[in-house]
């Protein structure tokens, strides 16, 4: 439910590193990322708090990207 609510909210352009854990928790991703359950939507590397790059909505689903420049560059800034 949190995921759907987040998709309908205003677009967030950036989250400071100090707020990352709180942000991921607020959208229901923190526990899964800490447990190694998410992979980069582009390169399939396991996402951790150290290599987290971005989240974005796609087809009513939250997608996660690693911090590699090629992976993060796929986000359409519209």
C-alpha positions in Angstrom: 0.0 0.0 0.0 2.8 2.4 0.8 4.2 1.8 -2.7 1.0 2.8 -4.4 0.7 5.9 -2.2 4.2 6.9 -3.1 3.7 6.7 -6.8 0.7 9.1 -6.6 2.7 11.7 -4.6 4.7 14.6 -5.9 8.0 13.8 -7.6 11.0 13.9 -5.4 14.1 15.0 -7.3 16.7 14.1 -4.6 17.1 12.7 -1.1 20.1 13.6 1.0 22.3 10.7 2.2 21.4 11.5 5.8 17.7 10.9 4.9 18.1 7.9 2.7 17.2 5.3 5.4 14.1 7.2 6.5 13.0 7.6 2.8 13.5 4.0 2.0 11.6 3.0 5.1 8.8 5.4 4.3 8.2 3.7 0.9 8.5 0.2 2.3 11.9 -0.8 0.7 14.4 -0.6 3.6 13.9 -4.1 5.0 14.0 -5.7 1.6 17.2 -3.8 0.5 18.9 -4.7 3.8 17.9 -8.3 3.2 19.4 -8.2 -0.3 16.0 -8.8 -2.1 16.3 -6.0 -4.6 18.4 -5.9 -7.8 19.2 -3.1 -10.1 16.5 -2.7 -12.8 19.3 -2.2 -15.5 22.3 -4.4 -14.6 20.8 -6.9 -12.1 23.4 -6.2 -9.4 22.2 -6.7 -5.8 21.2 -3.4 -4.3 22.6 -2.4 -0.9 22.6 0.8 1.0 26.1 1.4 -0.2 25.4 1.1 -3.9 21.8 2.4 -4.0 21.4 4.9 -6.8 17.7 5.7 -7.4 14.1 4.6 -7.3 11.5 5.5 -9.8 7.9 4.4 -10.7 7.3 2.3 -13.8 4.0 0.6 -14.6 2.7 1.1 -11.1 5.8 -0.6 -9.6 8.8 0.9 -7.8 12.0 0.2 -9.7 15.4 0.4 -8.0 18.7 1.3 -9.6 22.3 1.0 -8.5 24.7 4.0 -8.4 26.5 3.2 -11.7 26.2 6.2 -14.0 25.0 4.1 -16.9 22.1 2.6 -14.8 21.0 5.9 -13.3 21.1 7.6 -16.7 18.1 5.6 -17.8 15.7 7.7 -15.7 13.6 10.0 -17.8 13.5 13.4 -16.0 10.0 14.4 -17.4 
